[in-house]
Amino acid sequence: MTGTIFIVLYFLLAVSLGFSVFNSWKSHRSKDSMQRGLYGARMNISLGAMLILLAVIQLFMFSGSSTRVVIGALFLLLGCFNIYAGLRNHSHFNKMNNNA
């Protein structure tokens, strides 16, 4: 059972890493600042998801180590902040793109 959970978590981690790399590449290659902002916001969201998945993996591998718990909690907080900032920036750039 836990093997299946780890396979699913690692698959989701790889997918979010792929989205992060793709959106980072599109953000750096875009000439338009609106599109650059949208791709940057999407990159933040996928990086936040990746950090949250890393935190969940760390917490599932709980072996009583306080260092692992602290790092997992730190990844969880950073991931939540990245998702919040990405969603906020995405809505901001989406509004600006619709008004233009």
N, C-alpha and C positions, 0 to 999 in steps of 0.2 A: 504494500500500500504506500509506504513512504517512498519507495523507489519510483512509483508512478508520479507522485507529487513532485519529486525532484526533477523528473524528466519534463513535466509540464512547466515548472518554474524556470528551468534552464532554457527551454524552448521560448518561453515568453521573454526571458532576458535577452536571448539572441535576436528576437524580433524587435524589441525596443532598441537594442544596439544598432540594428540595421536602419530603423527609422531615424535614429539620432545621426548616424553617419550621412544618410541621404539628405536630411534636412540641413545639416551643417554644410554639406557640399553645395546644395541649392542656394543656401543663404550667402555663401561666399562668392558664388558665380553670378548672382543676380545683379543687374545694373540698377534696377528700380529700387528705391529705398523702401517703398511700401511692401514690395514682395520680399525684400531682405528682412524686414521686420516680421512679416508673417512666418517666413521659414525659420527665423530665429526663435519665435515664440513656440512653434511646433517642435523645434529642437529642445527647448526647455521642458516642454511637456513630456517628450519621450525620455529625456535624461532623468526627469523626476520619477517617471515610471520605472526606469532601470534602477535607480537608487532604492526605491521602495521594494522592488523585487530582490535586490541584494540584501536589504534588511530582513525581508521575510525568510530568505535562505539562511541568513545568519541565525535568526531566531529559531528556525526549525532544526538547525544543527546544534541546538543548545546542549552543552556538555557541562554546565555549571561554571564556565569561565566568565568572570565579570568583565574581562576585556572584550569578549565577543558580544556581550549584552550591550555594553557602552557603544561599541562601534555600530552595532545594529540599530540602536536608538538614534545615534547620530545620523546614519544613512537615512533612517525613516524621517527624521526632521528635515534634513536637507532635501529629500525627495518631495515631501509635502510642500516645502517652500518653492521648489522649482516648478511644481505643477501649478501652484497658486500664481506665481509670477508669469508663467507661460500662458495661462488662461486669461489673466488680466491683460497682458500685452497683446494676445491674439484678438481679444475683443476690441482693444483700442485700435489696432491696425486694421481690423476688419471694418470698423466704423469709418475710419479715414478713407479706406479704399472704396466704400460704398458712397461716400459723400463726393468723392472726386469724379 
